[in-house]
Amino acid sequence: MLFIVSGRDYPNGLEHRLRFRPAHRAYYESLGDDLILSGPYLDATGEPIGSMIIIRRNTHADAEAFAKADPFVHQSVFETLSVSRWDWFMKRPTELVS
């Protein structure tokens, strides 16, 4: 199953985000092929203010547990975090197995 992990940063948190970004990226890269896509939310000036990540996990509980173990969560980069099941309906790559 696919899940969207959506985190929004604390206000004025860019320096804090940049400090922990390598650990955050390494954490999600550890998923291998179960990391479907990822990228930052941007403010009006193009600076990152959050993250949207799509991952494959067997259950909602597994996806939530993985998301909550993210360094951005433990280091208080994210002010909010949500995990939602998602169905890639349009323009889904044919080789993608959910």
ZIDA-V923523 format. One record per residue. N is the residue number from 1. RES is the residue in three letters. D_CENTER is the distance of its C-alpha to the mean C-alpha in whole Angstrom. Layout:
n-><N | N>
res-><RES | RES>
d_center-><D_CENTER | D_CENTER>
//
This chain:
n-><1 | 2 | 3 | 4 | 5 | 6 | 7 | 8 | 9 | 10 | 11 | 12 | 13 | 14 | 15 | 16 | 17 | 18 | 19 | 20 | 21 | 22 | 23 | 24 | 25 | 26 | 27 | 28 | 29 | 30 | 31 | 32 | 33 | 34 | 35 | 36 | 37 | 38 | 39 | 40 | 41 | 42 | 43 | 44 | 45 | 46 | 47 | 48 | 49 | 50 | 51 | 52 | 53 | 54 | 55 | 56 | 57 | 58 | 59 | 60 | 61 | 62 | 63 | 64 | 65 | 66 | 67 | 68 | 69 | 70 | 71 | 72 | 73 | 74 | 75 | 76 | 77 | 78 | 79 | 80 | 81 | 82 | 83 | 84 | 85 | 86 | 87 | 88 | 89 | 90 | 91 | 92 | 93 | 94 | 95 | 96 | 97 | 98>
res-><MET | LEU | PHE | ILE | VAL | SER | GLY | ARG | ASP | TYR | PRO | ASN | GLY | LEU | GLU | HIS | ARG | LEU | ARG | PHE | ARG | PRO | ALA | HIS | ARG | ALA | TYR | TYR | GLU | SER | LEU | GLY | ASP | ASP | LEU | ILE | LEU | SER | GLY | PRO | TYR | LEU | ASP | ALA | THR | GLY | GLU | PRO | ILE | GLY | SER | MET | ILE | ILE | ILE | ARG | ARG | ASN | THR | HIS | ALA | ASP | ALA | GLU | ALA | PHE | ALA | LYS | ALA | ASP | PRO | PHE | VAL | HIS | GLN | SER | VAL | PHE | GLU | THR | LEU | SER | VAL | SER | ARG | TRP | ASP | TRP | PHE | MET | LYS | ARG | PRO | THR | GLU | LEU | VAL | SER>
d_center-><15 | 12 | 9 | 7 | 4 | 6 | 7 | 10 | 12 | 15 | 18 | 19 | 17 | 16 | 19 | 17 | 13 | 15 | 17 | 14 | 12 | 14 | 13 | 9 | 9 | 12 | 10 | 8 | 11 | 13 | 12 | 14 | 14 | 12 | 9 | 10 | 9 | 6 | 8 | 8 | 10 | 14 | 17 | 20 | 21 | 18 | 17 | 13 | 12 | 9 | 5 | 5 | 3 | 6 | 8 | 11 | 13 | 17 | 16 | 14 | 15 | 14 | 10 | 11 | 12 | 10 | 7 | 10 | 11 | 9 | 11 | 10 | 11 | 14 | 15 | 14 | 12 | 11 | 13 | 12 | 9 | 9 | 9 | 11 | 13 | 13 | 16 | 16 | 20 | 21 | 21 | 19 | 20 | 23 | 22 | 18 | 19 | 17>
//
